[in-house]
């Protein structure tokens, strides 16, 4: 008995790290974002399981690159604090 298997090529999913749109922040907004990030990093400095950052893409649905947000500032609990 012969069994045939259909080969279906798998295209890798690409998660972009930019959206091609210009950044619409001015100096004052940028200063607020940096201040908020710095204050939160200081607040959580003794916790190795808290990550603080901002202006990064967060893909919230695996396999769907269009399911993305880029918050100004965010805090993630329960992960290693590293770049």
Backbone as XML, in Angstrom:
<?xml version="1.0"?>
<chain id="A" units="angstrom">
  <residue number="1" name="UNK">
    <atom name="N" x="0.841" y="-1.180" z="0.000"/>
    <atom name="CA" x="0.000" y="0.000" z="0.000"/>
    <atom name="C" x="0.886" y="1.243" z="0.000"/>
  </residue>
  <residue number="2" name="UNK">
    <atom name="N" x="0.525" y="2.209" z="-0.816"/>
    <atom name="CA" x="1.286" y="3.448" z="-0.920"/>
    <atom name="C" x="0.475" y="4.598" z="-0.334"/>
  </residue>
  <residue number="3" name="UNK">
    <atom name="N" x="1.162" y="5.421" z="0.451"/>
    <atom name="CA" x="0.505" y="6.589" z="1.034"/>
    <atom name="C" x="1.148" y="7.831" z="0.450"/>
  </residue>
  <residue number="4" name="UNK">
    <atom name="N" x="0.339" y="8.759" z="-0.013"/>
    <atom name="CA" x="0.908" y="10.001" z="-0.521"/>
    <atom name="C" x="0.588" y="11.129" z="0.443"/>
  </residue>
  <residue number="5" name="UNK">
    <atom name="N" x="1.540" y="11.991" z="0.583"/>
    <atom name="CA" x="1.390" y="13.138" z="1.480"/>
    <atom name="C" x="1.570" y="14.389" z="0.647"/>
  </residue>
  <residue number="6" name="UNK">
    <atom name="N" x="0.619" y="15.294" z="0.745"/>
    <atom name="CA" x="0.710" y="16.546" z="0.012"/>
    <atom name="C" x="1.629" y="17.503" z="0.761"/>
  </residue>
  <residue number="7" name="UNK">
    <atom name="N" x="2.597" y="18.050" z="0.047"/>
    <atom name="CA" x="3.537" y="18.992" z="0.659"/>
    <atom name="C" x="2.955" y="20.395" z="0.558"/>
  </residue>
  <residue number="8" name="UNK">
    <atom name="N" x="2.807" y="21.034" z="1.693"/>
    <atom name="CA" x="2.322" y="22.417" z="1.747"/>
    <atom name="C" x="3.455" y="23.267" z="2.304"/>
  </residue>
  <residue number="9" name="UNK">
    <atom name="N" x="4.033" y="24.153" z="1.468"/>
    <atom name="CA" x="5.139" y="24.980" z="1.963"/>
    <atom name="C" x="4.668" y="25.928" z="3.060"/>
  </residue>
  <residue number="10" name="UNK">
    <atom name="N" x="5.505" y="26.096" z="4.045"/>
    <atom name="CA" x="5.194" y="26.980" z="5.160"/>
    <atom name="C" x="5.935" y="28.289" z="4.953"/>
  </residue>
  <residue number="11" name="UNK">
    <atom name="N" x="5.177" y="29.364" z="4.863"/>
    <atom name="CA" x="5.772" y="30.681" z="4.723"/>
    <atom name="C" x="5.987" y="31.256" z="6.117"/>
  </residue>
  <residue number="12" name="UNK">
    <atom name="N" x="7.205" y="31.655" z="6.431"/>
    <atom name="CA" x="7.439" y="32.217" z="7.772"/>
    <atom name="C" x="6.648" y="33.510" z="7.964"/>
  </residue>
  <residue number="13" name="UNK">
    <atom name="N" x="6.170" y="33.707" z="9.163"/>
    <atom name="CA" x="5.413" y="34.913" z="9.505"/>
    <atom name="C" x="6.397" y="35.993" z="9.903"/>
  </residue>
  <residue number="14" name="UNK">
    <atom name="N" x="6.247" y="37.160" z="9.317"/>
    <atom name="CA" x="7.153" y="38.269" z="9.616"/>
    <atom name="C" x="6.460" y="39.247" z="10.556"/>
  </residue>
  <residue number="15" name="UNK">
    <atom name="N" x="7.161" y="39.574" z="11.634"/>
    <atom name="CA" x="6.672" y="40.559" z="12.592"/>
    <atom name="C" x="7.502" y="41.835" z="12.411"/>
  </residue>
  <residue number="16" name="UNK">
    <atom name="N" x="6.974" y="42.845" z="11.709"/>
    <atom name="CA" x="7.759" y="44.063" z="11.446"/>
    <atom name="C" x="8.120" y="44.791" z="12.739"/>
  </residue>
  <residue number="17" name="UNK">
    <atom name="N" x="9.226" y="45.528" z="12.688"/>
    <atom name="CA" x="9.615" y="46.331" z="13.843"/>
    <atom name="C" x="9.434" y="47.821" z="13.565"/>
  </residue>
  <residue number="18" name="UNK">
    <atom name="N" x="8.768" y="48.136" z="12.457"/>
    <atom name="CA" x="8.384" y="49.514" z="12.170"/>
    <atom name="C" x="7.161" y="49.482" z="11.267"/>
  </residue>
  <residue number="19" name="UNK">
    <atom name="N" x="6.418" y="50.579" z="11.267"/>
    <atom name="CA" x="5.207" y="50.615" z="10.446"/>
    <atom name="C" x="5.312" y="51.583" z="9.283"/>
  </residue>
  <residue number="20" name="UNK">
    <atom name="N" x="6.481" y="52.207" z="9.111"/>
    <atom name="CA" x="6.692" y="53.110" z="7.994"/>
    <atom name="C" x="6.074" y="54.484" z="8.172"/>
  </residue>
  <residue number="21" name="UNK">
    <atom name="N" x="5.404" y="54.709" z="9.287"/>
    <atom name="CA" x="4.774" y="55.998" z="9.541"/>
    <atom name="C" x="5.722" y="56.886" z="10.341"/>
  </residue>
  <residue number="22" name="UNK">
    <atom name="N" x="5.703" y="58.185" z="10.081"/>
    <atom name="CA" x="6.576" y="59.073" z="10.849"/>
    <atom name="C" x="6.130" y="59.163" z="12.303"/>
  </residue>
  <residue number="23" name="UNK">
    <atom name="N" x="7.087" y="59.367" z="13.165"/>
    <atom name="CA" x="6.792" y="59.544" z="14.583"/>
    <atom name="C" x="6.188" y="60.924" z="14.759"/>
  </residue>
  <residue number="24" name="UNK">
    <atom name="N" x="5.061" y="60.987" z="15.446"/>
    <atom name="CA" x="4.334" y="62.245" z="15.556"/>
    <atom name="C" x="4.509" y="62.898" z="16.919"/>
  </residue>
  <residue number="25" name="UNK">
    <atom name="N" x="5.642" y="62.686" z="17.555"/>
    <atom name="CA" x="5.863" y="63.248" z="18.877"/>
    <atom name="C" x="6.731" y="64.495" z="18.781"/>
  </residue>
  <residue number="26" name="UNK">
    <atom name="N" x="6.454" y="65.435" z="19.652"/>
    <atom name="CA" x="7.292" y="66.615" z="19.764"/>
    <atom name="C" x="8.232" y="66.453" z="20.953"/>
  </residue>
  <residue number="27" name="UNK">
    <atom name="N" x="9.023" y="67.465" z="21.198"/>
    <atom name="CA" x="9.984" y="67.413" z="22.300"/>
    <atom name="C" x="9.313" y="67.187" z="23.650"/>
  </residue>
  <residue number="28" name="UNK">
    <atom name="N" x="8.224" y="67.895" z="23.903"/>
    <atom name="CA" x="7.554" y="67.775" z="25.192"/>
    <atom name="C" x="7.001" y="66.360" z="25.396"/>
  </residue>
  <residue number="29" name="UNK">
    <atom name="N" x="6.363" y="65.795" z="24.368"/>
    <atom name="CA" x="5.820" y="64.438" z="24.477"/>
    <atom name="C" x="6.934" y="63.425" z="24.710"/>
  </residue>
  <residue number="30" name="UNK">
    <atom name="N" x="8.040" y="63.582" z="24.001"/>
    <atom name="CA" x="9.175" y="62.674" z="24.169"/>
    <atom name="C" x="9.722" y="62.757" z="25.591"/>
  </residue>
  <residue number="31" name="UNK">
    <atom name="N" x="9.808" y="63.954" z="26.139"/>
    <atom name="CA" x="10.291" y="64.117" z="27.515"/>
    <atom name="C" x="9.368" y="63.427" z="28.509"/>
  </residue>
  <residue number="32" name="UNK">
    <atom name="N" x="8.048" y="63.557" z="28.311"/>
    <atom name="CA" x="7.087" y="62.874" z="29.193"/>
    <atom name="C" x="7.233" y="61.362" z="29.110"/>
  </residue>
  <residue number="33" name="UNK">
    <atom name="N" x="7.420" y="60.842" z="27.905"/>
    <atom name="CA" x="7.572" y="59.397" z="27.734"/>
    <atom name="C" x="8.833" y="58.898" z="28.438"/>
  </residue>
  <residue number="34" name="UNK">
    <atom name="N" x="9.933" y="59.608" z="28.258"/>
    <atom name="CA" x="11.184" y="59.214" z="28.912"/>
    <atom name="C" x="11.059" y="59.317" z="30.429"/>
  </residue>
  <residue number="35" name="UNK">
    <atom name="N" x="10.419" y="60.382" z="30.892"/>
    <atom name="CA" x="10.227" y="60.556" z="32.334"/>
    <atom name="C" x="9.387" y="59.411" z="32.910"/>
  </residue>
  <residue number="36" name="UNK">
    <atom name="N" x="8.279" y="59.092" z="32.264"/>
    <atom name="CA" x="7.412" y="58.014" z="32.759"/>
    <atom name="C" x="8.157" y="56.681" z="32.787"/>
  </residue>
  <residue number="37" name="UNK">
    <atom name="N" x="8.904" y="56.395" z="31.745"/>
    <atom name="CA" x="9.670" y="55.148" z="31.699"/>
    <atom name="C" x="10.726" y="55.120" z="32.804"/>
  </residue>
  <residue number="38" name="UNK">
    <atom name="N" x="11.449" y="56.224" z="32.968"/>
    <atom name="CA" x="12.486" y="56.290" z="34.003"/>
    <atom name="C" x="11.894" y="56.125" z="35.403"/>
  </residue>
  <residue number="39" name="UNK">
    <atom name="N" x="10.790" y="56.807" z="35.683"/>
    <atom name="CA" x="10.171" y="56.723" z="37.008"/>
    <atom name="C" x="9.717" y="55.293" z="37.300"/>
  </residue>
  <residue number="40" name="UNK">
    <atom name="N" x="9.091" y="54.647" z="36.326"/>
    <atom name="CA" x="8.635" y="53.264" z="36.530"/>
    <atom name="C" x="9.814" y="52.304" z="36.703"/>
  </residue>
  <residue number="41" name="UNK">
    <atom name="N" x="10.887" y="52.518" z="35.948"/>
    <atom name="CA" x="12.071" y="51.668" z="36.117"/>
    <atom name="C" x="12.662" y="51.829" z="37.516"/>
  </residue>
  <residue number="42" name="UNK">
    <atom name="N" x="12.690" y="53.037" z="38.026"/>
    <atom name="CA" x="13.181" y="53.265" z="39.388"/>
    <atom name="C" x="12.250" y="52.609" z="40.401"/>
  </residue>
  <residue number="43" name="UNK">
    <atom name="N" x="10.957" y="52.754" z="40.198"/>
    <atom name="CA" x="9.975" y="52.181" z="41.118"/>
    <atom name="C" x="10.116" y="50.660" z="41.218"/>
  </residue>
  <residue number="44" name="UNK">
    <atom name="N" x="10.366" y="50.013" z="40.093"/>
    <atom name="CA" x="10.463" y="48.553" z="40.055"/>
    <atom name="C" x="11.905" y="48.043" z="40.044"/>
  </residue>
  <residue number="45" name="UNK">
    <atom name="N" x="12.868" y="48.878" z="40.389"/>
    <atom name="CA" x="14.279" y="48.514" z="40.262"/>
    <atom name="C" x="14.689" y="47.298" z="41.084"/>
  </residue>
  <residue number="46" name="UNK">
    <atom name="N" x="13.996" y="47.009" z="42.165"/>
    <atom name="CA" x="14.345" y="45.859" z="43.009"/>
    <atom name="C" x="13.623" y="44.583" z="42.603"/>
  </residue>
  <residue number="47" name="UNK">
    <atom name="N" x="12.886" y="44.633" z="41.523"/>
    <atom name="CA" x="12.156" y="43.443" z="41.052"/>
    <atom name="C" x="12.760" y="42.978" z="39.729"/>
  </residue>
  <residue number="48" name="UNK">
    <atom name="N" x="13.272" y="41.763" z="39.719"/>
    <atom name="CA" x="13.883" y="41.224" z="38.501"/>
    <atom name="C" x="12.840" y="40.629" z="37.555"/>
  </residue>
  <residue number="49" name="UNK">
    <atom name="N" x="11.569" y="40.613" z="37.984"/>
    <atom name="CA" x="10.510" y="40.021" z="37.157"/>
    <atom name="C" x="9.572" y="41.082" z="36.564"/>
  </residue>
  <residue number="50" name="UNK">
    <atom name="N" x="10.080" y="42.307" z="36.425"/>
    <atom name="CA" x="9.267" y="43.383" z="35.862"/>
    <atom name="C" x="10.068" y="44.073" z="34.764"/>
  </residue>
  <residue number="51" name="UNK">
    <atom name="N" x="9.437" y="44.224" z="33.608"/>
    <atom name="CA" x="10.058" y="44.883" z="32.454"/>
    <atom name="C" x="9.285" y="46.156" z="32.147"/>
  </residue>
  <residue number="52" name="UNK">
    <atom name="N" x="9.990" y="47.276" z="32.039"/>
    <atom name="CA" x="9.380" y="48.572" z="31.736"/>
    <atom name="C" x="9.988" y="49.088" z="30.439"/>
  </residue>
  <residue number="53" name="UNK">
    <atom name="N" x="9.143" y="49.534" z="29.536"/>
    <atom name="CA" x="9.635" y="50.106" z="28.286"/>
    <atom name="C" x="8.530" y="50.926" z="27.652"/>
  </residue>
  <residue number="54" name="UNK">
    <atom name="N" x="8.725" y="51.285" z="26.406"/>
    <atom name="CA" x="7.717" y="52.052" z="25.684"/>
    <atom name="C" x="8.085" y="52.192" z="24.223"/>
  </residue>
  <residue number="55" name="UNK">
    <atom name="N" x="7.089" y="52.593" z="23.432"/>
    <atom name="CA" x="7.268" y="52.798" z="21.995"/>
    <atom name="C" x="7.815" y="51.570" z="21.277"/>
  </residue>
  <residue number="56" name="UNK">
    <atom name="N" x="7.442" y="50.396" z="21.732"/>
    <atom name="CA" x="7.820" y="49.154" z="21.063"/>
    <atom name="C" x="6.561" y="48.458" z="20.576"/>
  </residue>
  <residue number="57" name="UNK">
    <atom name="N" x="6.677" y="47.729" z="19.484"/>
    <atom name="CA" x="5.538" y="46.950" z="19.014"/>
    <atom name="C" x="5.306" y="45.772" z="19.944"/>
  </residue>
  <residue number="58" name="UNK">
    <atom name="N" x="4.071" y="45.546" z="20.309"/>
    <atom name="CA" x="3.681" y="44.381" z="21.096"/>
    <atom name="C" x="2.696" y="43.588" z="20.240"/>
  </residue>
  <residue number="59" name="UNK">
    <atom name="N" x="3.118" y="42.403" z="19.848"/>
    <atom name="CA" x="2.263" y="41.519" z="19.057"/>
    <atom name="C" x="1.480" y="40.651" z="20.023"/>
  </residue>
  <residue number="60" name="UNK">
    <atom name="N" x="0.173" y="40.810" z="20.049"/>
    <atom name="CA" x="-0.637" y="40.147" z="21.062"/>
    <atom name="C" x="-1.378" y="38.919" z="20.559"/>
  </residue>
  <residue number="61" name="UNK">
    <atom name="N" x="-1.196" y="38.544" z="19.299"/>
    <atom name="CA" x="-1.822" y="37.335" z="18.789"/>
    <atom name="C" x="-0.820" y="36.624" z="17.879"/>
  </residue>
  <residue number="62" name="UNK">
    <atom name="N" x="-0.296" y="35.514" z="18.345"/>
    <atom name="CA" x="0.738" y="34.797" z="17.605"/>
    <atom name="C" x="0.236" y="34.410" z="16.218"/>
  </residue>
  <residue number="63" name="UNK">
    <atom name="N" x="1.085" y="34.659" z="15.222"/>
    <atom name="CA" x="0.746" y="34.316" z="13.851"/>
    <atom name="C" x="-0.024" y="35.381" z="13.104"/>
  </residue>
  <residue number="64" name="UNK">
    <atom name="N" x="-0.316" y="36.497" z="13.760"/>
    <atom name="CA" x="-1.075" y="37.578" z="13.119"/>
    <atom name="C" x="-0.334" y="38.900" z="13.309"/>
  </residue>
  <residue number="65" name="UNK">
    <atom name="N" x="0.588" y="39.217" z="12.395"/>
    <atom name="CA" x="1.377" y="40.446" z="12.542"/>
    <atom name="C" x="0.548" y="41.726" z="12.560"/>
  </residue>
  <residue number="66" name="UNK">
    <atom name="N" x="-0.681" y="41.665" z="12.065"/>
    <atom name="CA" x="-1.524" y="42.862" z="12.095"/>
    <atom name="C" x="-2.138" y="43.099" z="13.471"/>
  </residue>
  <residue number="67" name="UNK">
    <atom name="N" x="-2.008" y="42.151" z="14.377"/>
    <atom name="CA" x="-2.503" y="42.300" z="15.755"/>
    <atom name="C" x="-1.387" y="42.897" z="16.604"/>
  </residue>
  <residue number="68" name="UNK">
    <atom name="N" x="-1.236" y="44.187" z="16.504"/>
    <atom name="CA" x="-0.102" y="44.862" z="17.126"/>
    <atom name="C" x="-0.534" y="46.196" z="17.722"/>
  </residue>
  <residue number="69" name="UNK">
    <atom name="N" x="0.104" y="46.555" z="18.823"/>
    <atom name="CA" x="-0.057" y="47.881" z="19.430"/>
    <atom name="C" x="1.340" y="48.397" z="19.781"/>
  </residue>
  <residue number="70" name="UNK">
    <atom name="N" x="1.456" y="49.690" z="19.945"/>
    <atom name="CA" x="2.730" y="50.294" z="20.333"/>
    <atom name="C" x="2.460" y="51.352" z="21.392"/>
  </residue>
  <residue number="71" name="UNK">
    <atom name="N" x="2.267" y="50.925" z="22.647"/>
    <atom name="CA" x="1.957" y="51.900" z="23.704"/>
    <atom name="C" x="3.141" y="52.817" z="23.998"/>
  </residue>
  <residue number="72" name="UNK">
    <atom name="N" x="2.818" y="54.007" z="24.458"/>
    <atom name="CA" x="3.865" y="54.969" z="24.816"/>
    <atom name="C" x="4.760" y="54.424" z="25.923"/>
  </residue>
  <residue number="73" name="UNK">
    <atom name="N" x="4.143" y="53.865" z="26.956"/>
    <atom name="CA" x="4.856" y="53.291" z="28.098"/>
    <atom name="C" x="4.095" y="52.044" z="28.521"/>
  </residue>
  <residue number="74" name="UNK">
    <atom name="N" x="4.825" y="51.000" z="28.913"/>
    <atom name="CA" x="4.149" y="49.805" z="29.406"/>
    <atom name="C" x="5.000" y="49.078" z="30.429"/>
  </residue>
  <residue number="75" name="UNK">
    <atom name="N" x="4.326" y="48.277" z="31.264"/>
    <atom name="CA" x="4.975" y="47.485" z="32.307"/>
    <atom name="C" x="4.513" y="46.047" z="32.131"/>
  </residue>
  <residue number="76" name="UNK">
    <atom name="N" x="5.474" y="45.114" z="32.120"/>
    <atom name="CA" x="5.155" y="43.699" z="31.989"/>
    <atom name="C" x="5.629" y="42.993" z="33.258"/>
  </residue>
  <residue number="77" name="UNK">
    <atom name="N" x="4.728" y="42.288" z="33.920"/>
    <atom name="CA" x="5.051" y="41.555" z="35.141"/>
    <atom name="C" x="5.281" y="40.086" z="34.805"/>
  </residue>
  <residue number="78" name="UNK">
    <atom name="N" x="6.190" y="39.455" z="35.543"/>
    <atom name="CA" x="6.419" y="38.033" z="35.385"/>
    <atom name="C" x="7.373" y="37.662" z="34.281"/>
  </residue>
  <residue number="79" name="UNK">
    <atom name="N" x="8.180" y="38.613" z="33.818"/>
    <atom name="CA" x="9.193" y="38.330" z="32.803"/>
    <atom name="C" x="10.537" y="38.869" z="33.276"/>
  </residue>
  <residue number="80" name="UNK">
    <atom name="N" x="11.581" y="38.395" z="32.645"/>
    <atom name="CA" x="12.934" y="38.851" z="33.002"/>
    <atom name="C" x="13.124" y="40.306" z="32.583"/>
  </residue>
  <residue number="81" name="UNK">
    <atom name="N" x="13.741" y="41.077" z="33.426"/>
    <atom name="CA" x="14.014" y="42.492" z="33.142"/>
    <atom name="C" x="15.299" y="42.604" z="32.342"/>
  </residue>
  <residue number="82" name="UNK">
    <atom name="N" x="15.166" y="42.565" z="31.014"/>
    <atom name="CA" x="16.335" y="42.681" z="30.114"/>
    <atom name="C" x="15.888" y="43.235" z="28.787"/>
  </residue>
  <residue number="83" name="UNK">
    <atom name="N" x="16.843" y="43.770" z="28.039"/>
    <atom name="CA" x="16.542" y="44.272" z="26.682"/>
    <atom name="C" x="16.207" y="43.102" z="25.775"/>
  </residue>
</chain>
